[in-house]
Amino acid sequence: MIGNSGDAELNQGTHAPRDPVQVEVSLAEAEFDYNSPNYLDMIDRSLLSAGNNVRLKRVIEKAKRGEPVVLAFIGGSITHGAGAAPIHLQSYAYHTFKHFQKMFAPLDSNTVQLIKAGVGGTPSQLGVIRYERDVLRNGSVQPDIVVIEFAVNDADDETRGNCYESLVLKALASDNEPAVILLFSVFKNDWNLQDRLAPVGFHYDLPMVSLKDALVEQFRKTKHEGNVITKEQYFHDIYHPTNVGHRIMADALANLFQVTDRSPMNQEENELSRAPMIGNDYVNVQLMDRENGEQIARIEPGGFCHTDTELQMAEMDDHAYATPLFLNNWMYVPDDTAEHLGFKLYLRCSRLILIFKDSDSDLFGTAHIKVDGELVKQADPHEVNWTHCHAMLLFSNQEAAEHVIEIEMAPGHEDKRFTILGFGYVE
C-alpha cells in the first residue's frame, strides 16, 4: 500500500473479509475467492494514496452515528455499470454503496444513499458540465463522498486535464466539504491516463485507488507465480469489467474505507488554497439548454426548433430503468417548406463547450459552427457513430466577451438532421 503519513506501515496485515453483496451471481463468480491472501494483497496494491483522511473519516463517523450519508459516483461507462449484469445491482458503484452501508451504517438502516451518474463514452469535459445536474441534482443533494472515474475516458478531453482538475475542485468546494476520491480504472490493454490525472490527486492530497496498480502486474503472472485473476475473468470486453471485475473495483474502494477508518486522523488541510496544477478554468462552468437558455442568452433557433427524443440513455443511481440524457435539446429537421435557417446564440462568456448528439443514423449529418462569423469547428455525428453525448470545445479565452455562435448544416447536408444537446459556458 502507498499511503499518507506512514499509513503504509500502519495498515499492513489489517485485512478483514468483505462479504459479497447478496445478489444472484454466476457459478464462476460464486467460485471466485474474494478472501484469499493473494486476493487481499492485490486489493492492497490498489491503494495508490490514502491522501489526507480528514474529510473521509468525518463521513465514516457520520455514518456510524446513524446520520444520512450520500455516496456519489461520476464517470464514464464503467461508472454507468457497463459489463455488469444486472447493471443496477452489479456495478462497482452499487457494490461500493452496499460495502459502505454494511461497514459503517447501523444494522438494517437506510441511512446511506447512492447517486450514480456514469455516462458511457464521455470525458470529464462533459462530466464537469453535468455535475450540478446529475450529482448535485440541481442543489437538492449534498454528497458526502464523491468518486470521480475518468481515467479511461479522458483521452477525448480537449482541455488536457483542465476540465478534470476543475471537476475535482468543483466537488471539493461544496459547502459540506465532501471527501473526493479519484478512481483509476484500466482497459484490457493495460492503458489508462493515471500518469496525467494522479498528479492532480497528489497535488491536493486526495485518496486515490488504482485498478491498474492492482491488476496489471499480476495479469502477467501464472497461478504459481501469484496470478489472482486473468484478463478473461476481469474484462467483459476490451473496455469494461465483468461482474467479478466490478466487484474487485468495489473491494478496492472498500479497502480505502477500511484503511481510513483504522488510521489516526491527519491534520486538517485547506486543499482549495493551493494554486491549480493543470488549470481550474471550468470550475464555474454551467449547463445551458432549452429549459434555461432564454434566461441566459438570446437564442434564435431557426430550423433547430424540434426536440430530439432518441437520446443516449443511462441507468442512474440504483434504477433498473434507463434515463434519457439532455431532454431539453434543439434538433434541426429539414423542412422543404421553409428556409434552412441556422441556430444563433448571442452570449457573453469566456469559454464555451458545445454538446451535440452523435448518431449512427443516416438521417443525421454534419454541422458547421461559426464564432463571431468565423468557421471554427465541424461537428460530425458519425465520427463516433453511436447515439452518444459529444462535448466539443468551441473556444477558451481569459476574458469574457459578447459572442455570436452560429450552427448550420454543412453544404450538402441541408437535408440531414442535427441535435444540439446543450452548452457548457463559463461567464
N, C-alpha and C positions, 0 to 999 in steps of 0.2 A: 504494500500500500504506500502511496505517496501522500503524505498528509501535511497539515499545517502545525507549526509549533510543536514538533515532536510527536504528532499523532500516530505516525507510522509505527514507532516502537510501542506506544501506549496500547495500541489496539491489536497487536499480534496475538493470535490464539483466542480471540473473543468471539468465535463463530457461535451462532445459535441457529438451529434448524428453523427454516421458514416453511410452514406447511403450504401445500398447493391450495389455490383458490378452489372452492368446491363447485366446479362446473364439469360438464361432460368432456372427457378427453379421449383421444385415440389410444389404442394399445401401445403404440410407440411412445407416446407421452407418459402414459402410466408407468412404463418400464424405465423411464429416464430417472436416474438417481440424483435428485436435487440436493442431497445432503452428504454426498461423498466428500472426503477430504480434498480430492483433486478439484471437484466442482467448486467447493468453497474457496480454494486457493485461486481459482480462475476468477471468481466473483471479486475477491480481494484486489486482483490486478486491475479491475475496472475503476478503482478509486484513483482518478488522476490527481485530485486535490480535495481535501476536506474543506479548504477555504476557511475564512473567518466564520465561526459557527454560531455567532450570537443570534442572528435572525432565525436560523433553523431551530436552534434549541428553544427559543421563545415559542415557536409554533408547536413544537413537541410538548412543551409544558402546558401550553394552552389546551391541546388535545387531551392530555392526561387529566386536566381539571374538568373535562366534560363539556368544554365550550365549543361552539361551532368552528370548524376549520374547513377551508376551501382549498383543494388541490387543483391547480390549473396546468394544462399542458398545451403548448402551441408549437406547431412544426409542420412537416410535410406529410407524405403518405404513410410513413411509419407511425407517426403520432396518430394519424387517422385510424390506423389499425390494419393497413393493407398486409395481406398474407395470413392474417388471423381469421379463424372461423369458430364460432360466430364472432363477427368483428367487434360487437359491442361488449362481449364478455371475455374475449381472449386477447385484446390489445394490451400492450405493455402499460398504457395509461390506466386501464381498468384494474389490471393486476396490482399496479403500484398503489392505487387508491385503496384496494382491499388489504394489501400488506399494511399500509399506514394505519388504517382503521383497526386492524387486528392487533398491531403492535402497541398502539398508544391510546385509542379511544376506549371508553368504558364498554364493558361487555354488553352486546345487544343494543347498543345505542345507534342512533342515526345522525351523529353529530358531524360526520365527515362528508363533504360534498365534492363531487367530481365535475370539473369543467374540462372537456376535451375539445380542442379546436385545431385539429390537424386537417390540412387540405393538400391533397396529392399534387405533386409536381410543381409546388410553389416555393419560392425562396423567402428569406427574411425581408426582402424588398416588398413583398406583399404582406408578410406577417406583421410588420410594424404598422401598416395601414389598417389591418384587420383587428389589431389588439384591443382597441376601445370597444368595438362592436362584439367580437367573438369571445374575448376573455373577460373583459370588464362588464360585458353586456350593457353597454352604454351607461355605465355608472351604477348599475343595480347590484353588482357583485364586487367584493374586495377579496381577491385570492390571498391566501396566507403563504402558499408555496407556488412558484411559477417555474415550470420545467420548460426550457427552450431547446428545441431539437431541429437544427437546420444544417447539420454537418455534412449531409449528403445532398442537400438541395441548393446550397449557395454558390455553386459554380455559375448559376444564372443571375447572381446578384450583380447588377451593373455598377453598384457603388463599392464593390470590392471590400465589404466588411463594414462600411459606414452605416448601412441600414441595420446590420446585425448588432453592432455596438449601440446604436440608437434604440433598438428594441430592448436590449439589456438595461439600458439606463431608464427607459420609459417604465419598465417593470419595477426597477429599484426605487424609482421616485414616487411610487404610490404612497398616499398618506399613511397607510397602515404598515409600511415598511416590510413587505413580504420577503421571504427567502427566495432568492433566484438561483436556480440550479441549471448549469449547462450540461446537456447530454449530447454525446457524440456517437451516433450510430455509424455503421460501416456497410459498404457494399461487398458483394461476393468476391470482387477483385482486390479486396483489402484496402480500398480507397475511401478516404473522406477528407474533409477540409480542416481537420483538427489543427494542423500547423498554422493555419491562418486565424482560426477562431479561439483556440485555447489561450493565446496570449491576452485576449480580452478578459478572460476569466482570471488569469493570474494577476492582471493589472488591477482588478477590483477585488481580488482575494475571494473569489466565489467558489462554492463547491462545484466540482466537475466530475462527471462519470463518463468513461470512455469504453465503448464496446470494442473498439479497435485494439486498445491495450489489453483487454481481457482475452480476446479471441484469436487474433491473427497469429501470434507465436505458436499457440497450441494447435492451430489448424495444420501446421506443417509437421507435427509430430505423429508418430504411431501411438497406438494404445499403450504399448510397452514404455514408450518414452514420455507418456503423460498426456496424450490427447484425451480430451473430455468429450468434445462434440465435433462432428465433421461438418463441413460446409453443407453437405446434402441434408444433414439433420437441422442445421440452423436456418438455412435460407429456403424460402418458398420459391423464389426465383432469383435472378441476379441482383435484385434490389432489396427485397422485403423479407423479414423473418417469418418463420413458421410459428405455430403456436408455442413450440418449445423456445424458439428464439425470442418471442415477445416475453415469455416468462423469464428468460435469462435477463433481459433488459430490466424488467421489474425487480428481479432479485438484486441486480447491481444497484438500483436506486434504494432498495430496502437496506442494503449493506451500508450505504451512506447514512441513512437514517439511524441505523444501529450504532455506527461509529460515532456519530454526532451525539447521540443520547448518552453514550458511555464516556465521552470526553468532557473534561472541565471546560467551562465557558471561557472563550477568548475575551480579550479586551475589545470593547466596542469601537468600531471604526466608522468614519463618515466617508463611505465609498463615493458619494456624489461630489465630494470636494476635489477629487482628482481630475486633472486635465484628461480629455479623451485621448485614447491611444491611436485609433484609426480616425474616428470622427463621430460627432453627435448631431449632425445636420438634420436628422429626420426624427429626433425625439418628439417634436411637436407636430408631426405630420397628422393631417386629418383626412378622413374619408368624405368625399363629396359624391353624391349620386342623385338619382332623380327625386328622391324623397326630400333632400335638403338643399339641392342645388340652387333653386331660385332664391333662397335666403342668403346665399353666399356670393353668388356671381350673377352676371347677366348671361342668359343662355338663349340662343336661337337654335332649336333642334333641327329645323329644316326637315329633310326627309327621314331623320332619325327620331321619328315620332311614335314608333311602335315599342312594345315591350316584349323581350325575349323570355320565354318560359322553359326552353330546353337548355338547362344550365348544368354546370358541374354540381354534383351532389356530394354530401359528406354526412356520415353518421356522427353527430355531435354528442358529447357527454357519454352517457351510458344508453343512448337511444338505439333501438333496433332499426328504426326507420331513418332514412336519409333526408337531409335538409338541403333545398336548393340554395345556391350561393349567389349573391348580388341580384336579388329580385328587382331592385329599383334601377333598371338599366334603360338605355336608349338604343333601339335597334333600327337600322336602316333596312327598309324593304322596298325594292324597286316598284315604281308605280308609273305605268305608261301614260297615265292621265295627268301627271304633274311633272314639274321640272325635277331634275336630280339635285336637290338642294343639299348642301353640306351642313354639318353641325358647326356652330360657332359658340365659343366660350370666351367671355370677357372677364378676366380675373386678375386681381392683384396678388402676386405671390413671389416667392424667391425660388422655389423648387416645385416641380410638377411631375407626377408619375401618372401615366395612362394605364388603366386596367381594361383590357379588352378580352373578348371570348375567342379562344382557339376552337376550331371545329374540323371534323373530317368530312363534313357535308359539302358537296359540290355547289350547294346553294350559296355558300359564303365565299367572299372574295377579299381582295387586298384594298386597304385604305391608305391614303396619303395624309400625313399630319404636317400642317404648317404652323409655325410660331412666328407671329408678327410678320406674316407674309412670306416667310422663307420655309421651304420644304426641309424638314429636319429628320423625319422618320417615315418608314414604310411599315405598316402593320399587316403581316401576312398570317391569317388564321390557320394556314396549312403548314406553317413552319414546324409547329408541334403536332398538329393534325389529330387532336382528340379534344373532346369537349372539356375545356380547361380554362382557368383564370390566368391571364398573362399580364404581368406587370412590365411596363416599358418606361424607362426614364426619358422624359422629353427635354428637360433642362434642369440645371442646378447652378444657381447664382448666389453670390454672397448677399446681395441686397434685393429687397422686394421691389417690384415694379409692375405697372399695368401691362398685361399681355393679352393678345388675341390669339386664340388657338382655333384652327380650322381643321376639321376632319371631313374628308370627302372621298368617295370611291375613286380608286386609281383608274386612269384611262383604260378602257376595255373591260372594266369590272363594274360598270354602272348598273348592270342587270343582276348583280350579286347582292348578298346581304352582308351586314357587318354590325356587331353589337359592342357598344361602349358600356362596360360594366360599371365604371366609375372612375374617379380620380383620387390620387393622394396628393395633397398640396401642403406646402409649408408657407405660412404667411411671411 
